[in-house]
């Protein structure tokens, strides 16, 4: 049974244009949520290409995409950006259009980044509870998934992988340098091995 729109959970997915956030968006669309997506430009080198990919992905899923540009932050390189996911979540909380609901992000297992961990999610949930008394919650449905599981989910659910963009340097991908592109190269290599087996 399909719920009426007013009964569906209000869910905002942080959409970077990458594979993980595209899978996250699909996950909630299949769970019958009232969905919107948010792209945040915080001055990352890949912002323009990420935005183009986010627009493609949002159109594919027929989901409204809002955009926020944060000015005045320093320039960032590749790799870990201190405070990044906390900043994205708090910006999403500040811009959330409903008094209750869910804000989701596509962080996953298998990375050394401290803000892609259960500890990080638990800490941010406490902050959200402080501001919203539990009415607006955080979810990270891919938190226990590794990159191969995300990749397989994307392929089995016909997610437009070729339209996603994940290079942290803003280069043609895979650049061969940043962690995201090394993940893509690993996935491509494993797919070729399984195809040739």
N, C-alpha and C positions, 0 to 999 in steps of 0.2 A: 504494500500500500504506500502511495506517495503522500507525504505530509503536505498540508497547505503551507504556502510560503511563510505565513505569520507564525506557524508552529515549528518551523525548522530552526535549529541552532544558528545564530549569527556567527559566522566564522570568517576571519580574515587571515589569509595566508601570505606570509612574507615571500614575495616572488622575485628572486634575483635574476631569473632567466636561465638558471642552470638546471641540470638534470634533477638534482635532489628536490628543489622547490617545485619543479614540474610534477614529479611523482607525488609530493605532498599534496599539491592541488588536486590531482586525480584521486588520491586516497579519500579526500573529503567529499569530492563530487559523487563518488560512488556510495558514500555513507549518507546521502540525502541531507546535506547541510545547505543553508542559505549563504552562498559563497561570495566573497569579494577578494581581491588581491591587492597588494601594496608593493610598489617598487620604491626603494629609497636610494637616492644618489648622495653619498656622503663624501664624494671626491675620490672614489676608487679609480685607478687607471683604466679599468674595464667598463666604466659606467655607461658609455654610449652603446657599446656592443651588448652589454647586459640588458639595457633598456629595450633595445631592438628585439632581443630574444624574448624578454618578458612580454612585450606586446604581441609577438607571434603566439606564444604559449597561451596567454589569456584569451586571444581570439579563438584559438583551437578549442579551448574548453568553454567558450562563450561566457566568460567571467569578466565582470567589470574590473578594470585596473586603475587604481589611483597612483599618483606619483608625488613624491616629496623630495625636494632638493635641500640639503643642509649646507649652508655656507659658512666659511670661516675656519674650517678644519684644516689641519696640515695635509701635505701631500703624503700619500701612502704608497708603499711598494708592494711586492708580492709577499705572500705568507701571512703569518699571524698578525692581526691588527688588534692591539690591546683595547678591550671594551667594545669591540664591533657588535657582537650579537646582543649584548646588553643594550647598547645604543639603539639597535634596530628594534628590539622588543619594546623599549620604553617610548620610542618615537611612534610605534604602532599603537601603543596604549593611549598616548596623548591624542592620536587622531582617530581612535575607534569611534564609530558613529552610533553605536548602540550602548545602552546602559548595562548590558550583560552579553556574554558570548565567549568566544574562543579566539585566541590569536595563536597561530601555528607557524612553525618554521621547520625546515627540512634538514636539521643537523642529524648526523648519523655516526655509527660506531666506526672504529678503525682509523681515527685521526688522533694526532697528539695535541690538537688544540683544546685548551682547557674549557672553552665555551662551547664545546660539542660533547658535553659530559652530563651524566645524571646529576652530579653535584651542582653544576651550573643551572640546570633546569629547576631543581629544588630551590635553590637560592632565589632565582627570578620569580618563582611562584609565590614565595613569601613577600617579595616586593609588590607583586600584583595584588595579593590579598590585602596588603597594607593600604593600597590606593583604592581598591574596589570592593573591599569586604567580601571577596570571593566571587563577586558577580562576573568578573572578566578573568578568564583562566588562560594558562599557557598549555599548549600541547606540542609534543615533538614525536609524531608517530613513527618516525624512522630511527629513533635513537638507538635501538638495539640492532638495526640492520647494517650489514656491511655494504661496500660499494657494489659487489657482485650481485647481492640480493636486490639492490635498488635498480641496477642495470636490467636484471632479468624481469623484474616487475614492470619496468618501462616497456620492454619489448613485448611482454605478454599482454599488456594493456594498450598497445598501439599508440604510445606517447610519442610525439614527434621529436625524437632524440636529435635529429639533424638540425632542428631549429633552436636547440638550447645552446647556451654559451657559458663557459666556466673558467676561462683563462684569467688568472689573477693579475696578469701583466697587461691585459688588453691587447694581446697579440693574436695572430692567426693561431688557431688551436689544432692539434696540441703543440704547445710551444716547446715542450721537452724540459722545461725548467721548473715551473710552479707545481705545487702539490696536486692541484686539480687536474692539470694536463697530464701529469704522470699517472694519475688514476685512469684517465681516458686511454692512455697508451697501454696500460696493463689490461684494461677491459678489451681493447681491440685485439691485443695479442692472444688473450685467452679465447676470444671468439674465433679467431683464425685457427687456433689449435683444435678446438672442438669441431670446427667445420671440416678440417683435414683428417680428423681421427677416423 
